[in-house]
Amino acid sequence: MSMRFVLFGGLLVAIVAASACAPWLSAVDPNAIDLSATFQPPNWHHWFGTDQMGRDVFARTLYGGRISLAIAFCAVLLAGFSGALAGLLSAYIGGRFDAALMRIVDAQYALPPVFLAMLIVGICGPSMTNIVIVVTLANWGRFARIIRAEALSLRERDFILIAKLAGATPLHVALRHLLPNVRNTFAVLLTLDIGLVIFMEAALSFVGLGVQPPDPSWGGMIADGRNYLDTAWWLSALPGLVLIATVLASNRIGESLQRDEGAVR
């Protein structure tokens, strides 16, 4: 385990823990309006300052992290397991099923994930459930393609052929025999995808298609503060730094896991 993994792993754990413990770290209501305390710079009472409505930016960053991270983890797990299962079954069954599934994945790759998510949310309407669904739909193909490529090299191995001769169903073979042998690749993909999904959710919130006011989210807070950058830089800068740190930490963890996996091989 490298020092980089420990460092960025600790950073990601700290951000997740701070967001999870938001009610204990900040007793301030993130949506409480105080027009007598607008645009206060970071100080002892308001660590991240206050916004144009006098709301505490630190509290909103913590609670926004709970929403952004919850959406990201749910979407990553759904996309990861559905995509991995599709890729495993595609590699094992092959034939027309494999060809049809890969054509669907190719069609999805024709549109950038963020654009696809914006298109679907724009049609279905913004809500946390819709965001999780569209982000899952925009990312499952990446898991399916990579896990399929990994599983193709295992399809003709003796233990797979024995399970097939024993009468095991394709689903049983995929979950009991193929999945354990691609778990390292799956873990790397999950970790790398966290940063991508957090960024995607922030982009949707930034353009008004994500978490709706007054609920805070990192992308929405950055969007709210962009008109006050000259006079109140902290409104966008501090939530933006937390967003960057989270995405950077998850990407570095994934890269460390990928490097360690390559070293083992």
C-alpha positions as a Markdown table, in Angstrom:
| # | Residue | x | y | z |
|---|---|---|---|---|
| 1 | Met | 0.0 | 0.0 | 0.0 |
| 2 | Ser | 1.6 | 3.2 | -1.2 |
| 3 | Met | 1.9 | 6.5 | 0.8 |
| 4 | Arg | -0.2 | 8.2 | -1.9 |
| 5 | Phe | -3.1 | 5.7 | -1.3 |
| 6 | Val | -2.9 | 6.4 | 2.5 |
| 7 | Leu | -2.8 | 10.1 | 2.0 |
| 8 | Phe | -5.7 | 10.5 | -0.4 |
| 9 | Gly | -7.6 | 7.7 | 1.2 |
| 10 | Gly | -7.4 | 9.6 | 4.5 |
| 11 | Leu | -8.5 | 12.8 | 2.7 |
| 12 | Leu | -11.6 | 11.1 | 1.2 |
| 13 | Val | -12.5 | 9.4 | 4.4 |
| 14 | Ala | -12.2 | 12.8 | 6.2 |
| 15 | Ile | -14.5 | 14.5 | 3.7 |
| 16 | Val | -17.1 | 11.7 | 3.8 |
| 17 | Ala | -17.0 | 11.6 | 7.7 |
| 18 | Ala | -17.4 | 15.3 | 7.9 |
| 19 | Ser | -20.4 | 15.3 | 5.6 |
| 20 | Ala | -21.9 | 12.3 | 7.5 |
| 21 | Cys | -21.4 | 14.1 | 10.8 |
| 22 | Ala | -22.7 | 17.5 | 9.6 |
| 23 | Pro | -25.3 | 17.9 | 12.4 |
| 24 | Trp | -22.6 | 17.5 | 15.0 |
| 25 | Leu | -19.9 | 19.6 | 13.3 |
| 26 | Ser | -22.3 | 22.5 | 12.7 |
| 27 | Ala | -25.4 | 23.3 | 14.8 |
| 28 | Val | -26.5 | 25.9 | 12.2 |
| 29 | Asp | -29.4 | 25.2 | 10.0 |
| 30 | Pro | -28.0 | 25.3 | 6.4 |
| 31 | Asn | -31.1 | 26.9 | 5.1 |
| 32 | Ala | -31.5 | 29.5 | 7.9 |
| 33 | Ile | -31.7 | 33.0 | 6.4 |
| 34 | Asp | -30.2 | 35.9 | 8.3 |
| 35 | Leu | -30.3 | 39.1 | 6.2 |
| 36 | Ser | -28.4 | 41.0 | 8.9 |
| 37 | Ala | -25.3 | 38.8 | 8.3 |
| 38 | Thr | -25.0 | 38.7 | 4.5 |
| 39 | Phe | -21.7 | 38.4 | 2.7 |
| 40 | Gln | -19.6 | 38.0 | 5.8 |
| 41 | Pro | -16.1 | 36.7 | 4.9 |
| 42 | Pro | -14.7 | 33.6 | 6.6 |
| 43 | Asn | -14.4 | 34.2 | 10.4 |
| 44 | Trp | -14.4 | 32.5 | 13.7 |
| 45 | His | -18.2 | 32.2 | 13.8 |
| 46 | His | -18.6 | 31.4 | 10.1 |
| 47 | Trp | -15.6 | 29.3 | 8.9 |
| 48 | Phe | -16.6 | 29.6 | 5.3 |
| 49 | Gly | -18.4 | 32.9 | 5.6 |
| 50 | Thr | -22.0 | 33.6 | 4.7 |
| 51 | Asp | -23.8 | 34.0 | 1.4 |
| 52 | Gln | -26.2 | 36.6 | -0.1 |
| 53 | Met | -29.0 | 35.4 | 2.2 |
| 54 | Gly | -26.8 | 35.2 | 5.4 |
| 55 | Arg | -26.7 | 31.4 | 5.3 |
| 56 | Asp | -23.7 | 29.7 | 6.7 |
| 57 | Val | -21.5 | 28.5 | 3.8 |
| 58 | Phe | -19.7 | 25.9 | 6.0 |
| 59 | Ala | -22.9 | 24.3 | 7.1 |
| 60 | Arg | -24.2 | 24.3 | 3.6 |
| 61 | Thr | -21.0 | 22.7 | 2.3 |
| 62 | Leu | -21.3 | 19.9 | 4.9 |
| 63 | Tyr | -24.9 | 19.2 | 4.2 |
| 64 | Gly | -24.4 | 19.6 | 0.5 |
| 65 | Gly | -21.7 | 17.0 | 0.8 |
| 66 | Arg | -24.2 | 14.6 | 2.3 |
| 67 | Ile | -26.5 | 15.0 | -0.7 |
| 68 | Ser | -23.7 | 15.0 | -3.4 |
| 69 | Leu | -21.9 | 12.0 | -1.9 |
| 70 | Ala | -25.1 | 10.0 | -1.3 |
| 71 | Ile | -26.1 | 10.5 | -4.9 |
| 72 | Ala | -22.6 | 9.6 | -6.1 |
| 73 | Phe | -22.3 | 6.4 | -4.0 |
| 74 | Cys | -25.8 | 5.2 | -5.0 |
| 75 | Ala | -25.2 | 5.9 | -8.7 |
| 76 | Val | -21.7 | 4.3 | -8.7 |
| 77 | Leu | -22.9 | 1.2 | -7.0 |
| 78 | Leu | -25.9 | 0.8 | -9.2 |
| 79 | Ala | -23.9 | 1.5 | -12.4 |
| 80 | Gly | -21.1 | -0.7 | -11.2 |
| 81 | Phe | -23.0 | -3.8 | -10.3 |
| 82 | Ser | -25.5 | -3.6 | -13.2 |
| 83 | Gly | -22.7 | -2.9 | -15.7 |
| 84 | Ala | -20.4 | -5.6 | -14.3 |
| 85 | Leu | -23.2 | -8.2 | -14.4 |
| 86 | Ala | -24.1 | -7.2 | -18.0 |
| 87 | Gly | -20.4 | -7.4 | -19.0 |
| 88 | Leu | -19.9 | -10.8 | -17.3 |
| 89 | Leu | -23.1 | -12.3 | -18.9 |
| 90 | Ser | -22.1 | -10.8 | -22.3 |
| 91 | Ala | -18.7 | -12.4 | -22.2 |
| 92 | Tyr | -20.0 | -15.8 | -21.0 |
| 93 | Ile | -23.1 | -16.1 | -23.2 |
| 94 | Gly | -21.5 | -14.5 | -26.3 |
| 95 | Gly | -23.2 | -14.7 | -29.7 |
| 96 | Arg | -26.1 | -12.4 | -30.5 |
| 97 | Phe | -26.6 | -11.4 | -26.8 |
| 98 | Asp | -23.0 | -10.1 | -26.7 |
| 99 | Ala | -23.3 | -8.4 | -30.0 |
| 100 | Ala | -26.5 | -6.6 | -29.1 |
| 101 | Leu | -25.3 | -5.5 | -25.7 |
| 102 | Met | -22.1 | -4.1 | -27.1 |
| 103 | Arg | -24.0 | -2.2 | -29.8 |
| 104 | Ile | -26.1 | -0.6 | -27.0 |
| 105 | Val | -22.9 | 0.4 | -25.2 |
| 106 | Asp | -21.4 | 1.8 | -28.5 |
| 107 | Ala | -24.5 | 3.9 | -29.0 |
| 108 | Gln | -24.3 | 5.2 | -25.5 |
| 109 | Tyr | -20.6 | 6.2 | -26.0 |
| 110 | Ala | -21.7 | 8.3 | -29.0 |
| 111 | Leu | -23.0 | 10.9 | -26.4 |
| 112 | Pro | -20.8 | 12.4 | -23.6 |
| 113 | Pro | -22.1 | 11.1 | -20.2 |
| 114 | Val | -22.8 | 14.6 | -18.9 |
| 115 | Phe | -24.7 | 15.6 | -22.0 |
| 116 | Leu | -26.7 | 12.4 | -21.8 |
| 117 | Ala | -27.5 | 13.0 | -18.2 |
| 118 | Met | -28.6 | 16.6 | -18.9 |
| 119 | Leu | -30.8 | 15.4 | -21.7 |
| 120 | Ile | -32.6 | 12.8 | -19.6 |
| 121 | Val | -33.0 | 15.0 | -16.6 |
| 122 | Gly | -34.3 | 17.8 | -18.8 |
| 123 | Ile | -37.0 | 15.5 | -20.0 |
| 124 | Cys | -37.9 | 13.7 | -16.8 |
| 125 | Gly | -37.4 | 16.7 | -14.4 |
| 126 | Pro | -34.8 | 17.2 | -11.7 |
| 127 | Ser | -35.1 | 15.1 | -8.5 |
| 128 | Met | -32.6 | 13.1 | -6.5 |
| 129 | Thr | -34.1 | 9.8 | -7.7 |
| 130 | Asn | -34.0 | 10.9 | -11.3 |
| 131 | Ile | -30.4 | 12.1 | -10.9 |
| 132 | Val | -29.3 | 8.7 | -9.5 |
| 133 | Ile | -31.1 | 6.9 | -12.4 |
| 134 | Val | -29.7 | 9.1 | -15.2 |
| 135 | Val | -26.2 | 9.0 | -13.8 |
| 136 | Thr | -26.4 | 5.2 | -13.5 |
| 137 | Leu | -27.7 | 5.0 | -17.1 |
| 138 | Ala | -24.8 | 7.2 | -18.3 |
| 139 | Asn | -22.1 | 5.2 | -16.6 |
| 140 | Trp | -23.1 | 1.5 | -16.6 |
| 141 | Gly | -21.7 | 0.9 | -20.1 |
| 142 | Arg | -18.2 | 1.7 | -19.0 |
| 143 | Phe | -18.3 | -1.0 | -16.5 |
| 144 | Ala | -19.9 | -3.4 | -19.0 |
| 145 | Arg | -17.2 | -2.9 | -21.6 |
| 146 | Ile | -14.2 | -3.2 | -19.4 |
| 147 | Ile | -15.5 | -6.1 | -17.3 |
| 148 | Arg | -16.5 | -7.9 | -20.4 |
| 149 | Ala | -13.0 | -7.6 | -21.8 |
| 150 | Glu | -11.6 | -8.9 | -18.6 |
| 151 | Ala | -14.0 | -11.8 | -18.5 |
| 152 | Leu | -13.4 | -12.9 | -22.1 |
| 153 | Ser | -9.9 | -14.1 | -21.0 |
| 154 | Leu | -11.5 | -16.3 | -18.3 |
| 155 | Arg | -14.3 | -17.8 | -20.3 |
| 156 | Glu | -12.3 | -20.8 | -21.6 |
| 157 | Arg | -10.5 | -21.5 | -18.3 |
| 158 | Asp | -11.0 | -25.0 | -16.9 |
| 159 | Phe | -13.0 | -24.0 | -13.8 |
| 160 | Ile | -15.5 | -22.2 | -16.0 |
| 161 | Leu | -15.9 | -25.2 | -18.3 |
| 162 | Ile | -16.3 | -27.5 | -15.3 |
| 163 | Ala | -19.1 | -25.3 | -13.9 |
| 164 | Lys | -20.8 | -25.2 | -17.3 |
| 165 | Leu | -20.6 | -29.0 | -17.6 |
| 166 | Ala | -22.0 | -29.3 | -14.1 |
| 167 | Gly | -25.2 | -27.5 | -15.3 |
| 168 | Ala | -24.6 | -24.1 | -13.7 |
| 169 | Thr | -26.7 | -21.3 | -15.1 |
| 170 | Pro | -25.0 | -18.3 | -16.8 |
| 171 | Leu | -26.0 | -16.1 | -13.8 |
| 172 | His | -24.5 | -18.5 | -11.3 |
| 173 | Val | -21.2 | -18.7 | -13.4 |
| 174 | Ala | -21.1 | -15.0 | -13.7 |
| 175 | Leu | -21.6 | -14.3 | -9.9 |
| 176 | Arg | -19.7 | -17.3 | -8.4 |
| 177 | His | -16.8 | -17.8 | -10.8 |
| 178 | Leu | -16.2 | -14.8 | -13.0 |
| 179 | Leu | -17.0 | -11.9 | -10.6 |
| 180 | Pro | -14.4 | -13.0 | -8.0 |
| 181 | Asn | -11.7 | -13.1 | -10.7 |
| 182 | Val | -12.4 | -9.6 | -11.9 |
| 183 | Arg | -12.9 | -8.0 | -8.5 |
| 184 | Asn | -9.7 | -6.0 | -8.6 |
| 185 | Thr | -10.6 | -4.4 | -11.9 |
| 186 | Phe | -14.1 | -3.8 | -10.5 |
| 187 | Ala | -12.7 | -2.1 | -7.4 |
| 188 | Val | -10.5 | 0.2 | -9.5 |
| 189 | Leu | -13.4 | 1.2 | -11.7 |
| 190 | Leu | -15.7 | 1.9 | -8.7 |
| 191 | Thr | -13.1 | 4.2 | -7.2 |
| 192 | Leu | -12.4 | 6.0 | -10.4 |
| 193 | Asp | -16.1 | 6.4 | -11.1 |
| 194 | Ile | -16.8 | 8.1 | -7.8 |
| 195 | Gly | -14.9 | 11.3 | -8.9 |
| 196 | Leu | -16.6 | 11.2 | -12.3 |
| 197 | Val | -20.1 | 10.9 | -10.8 |
| 198 | Ile | -19.5 | 13.6 | -8.2 |
| 199 | Phe | -18.4 | 15.9 | -11.0 |
| 200 | Met | -21.4 | 14.9 | -13.1 |
| 201 | Glu | -23.8 | 15.6 | -10.3 |
| 202 | Ala | -22.2 | 19.0 | -9.6 |
| 203 | Ala | -22.4 | 19.9 | -13.3 |
| 204 | Leu | -26.2 | 19.0 | -13.3 |
| 205 | Ser | -26.7 | 21.1 | -10.1 |
| 206 | Phe | -24.6 | 24.0 | -11.6 |
| 207 | Val | -27.0 | 24.3 | -14.6 |
| 208 | Gly | -30.1 | 23.9 | -12.4 |
| 209 | Leu | -30.9 | 20.3 | -13.4 |
| 210 | Gly | -29.6 | 18.7 | -10.2 |
| 211 | Val | -30.5 | 19.2 | -6.5 |
| 212 | Gln | -33.1 | 22.0 | -6.3 |
| 213 | Pro | -33.0 | 24.9 | -3.9 |
| 214 | Pro | -33.1 | 25.4 | -1.0 |
| 215 | Asp | -31.3 | 22.1 | -0.5 |
| 216 | Pro | -27.6 | 22.6 | -0.8 |
| 217 | Ser | -25.3 | 20.8 | -3.2 |
| 218 | Trp | -21.7 | 21.6 | -4.2 |
| 219 | Gly | -22.5 | 22.4 | -7.8 |
| 220 | Gly | -25.5 | 24.5 | -6.9 |
| 221 | Met | -23.4 | 26.5 | -4.3 |
| 222 | Ile | -20.7 | 27.2 | -6.9 |
| 223 | Ala | -23.4 | 28.4 | -9.4 |
| 224 | Asp | -25.0 | 30.6 | -6.7 |
| 225 | Gly | -21.7 | 32.3 | -6.0 |
| 226 | Arg | -20.5 | 32.9 | -9.5 |
| 227 | Asn | -22.1 | 36.3 | -9.7 |
| 228 | Tyr | -20.3 | 37.5 | -6.6 |
| 229 | Leu | -16.7 | 36.4 | -7.3 |
| 230 | Asp | -15.3 | 39.9 | -7.2 |
| 231 | Thr | -16.8 | 40.7 | -3.8 |
| 232 | Ala | -17.5 | 37.4 | -2.1 |
| 233 | Trp | -15.0 | 34.9 | -3.6 |
| 234 | Trp | -15.6 | 32.3 | -0.8 |
| 235 | Leu | -19.2 | 31.5 | -2.0 |
| 236 | Ser | -17.9 | 29.5 | -4.9 |
| 237 | Ala | -14.2 | 29.0 | -4.1 |
| 238 | Leu | -14.5 | 27.1 | -0.8 |
| 239 | Pro | -17.2 | 24.6 | -1.9 |
| 240 | Gly | -15.3 | 24.3 | -5.1 |
| 241 | Leu | -12.1 | 23.4 | -3.3 |
| 242 | Val | -14.0 | 20.7 | -1.3 |
| 243 | Leu | -15.4 | 19.4 | -4.6 |
| 244 | Ile | -11.9 | 19.3 | -6.2 |
| 245 | Ala | -10.4 | 17.6 | -3.2 |
| 246 | Thr | -13.0 | 14.9 | -3.3 |
| 247 | Val | -12.7 | 14.2 | -7.0 |
| 248 | Leu | -8.9 | 14.3 | -6.8 |
| 249 | Ala | -8.8 | 12.0 | -3.8 |
| 250 | Ser | -11.0 | 9.4 | -5.4 |
| 251 | Asn | -9.1 | 9.5 | -8.7 |
| 252 | Arg | -5.7 | 9.1 | -6.9 |
| 253 | Ile | -7.0 | 6.2 | -4.9 |
| 254 | Gly | -8.2 | 4.5 | -8.1 |
| 255 | Glu | -4.8 | 5.2 | -9.8 |
| 256 | Ser | -3.0 | 3.7 | -6.8 |
| 257 | Leu | -5.2 | 0.6 | -6.9 |
| 258 | Gln | -4.7 | 0.3 | -10.6 |
| 259 | Arg | -0.9 | 0.6 | -10.2 |
| 260 | Asp | -0.9 | -2.0 | -7.4 |
| 261 | Glu | -3.0 | -4.4 | -9.6 |
| 262 | Gly | -0.5 | -4.0 | -12.4 |
| 263 | Ala | 2.4 | -4.7 | -10.1 |
| 264 | Val | 0.7 | -7.9 | -8.9 |
| 265 | Arg | 0.2 | -9.1 | -12.4 |
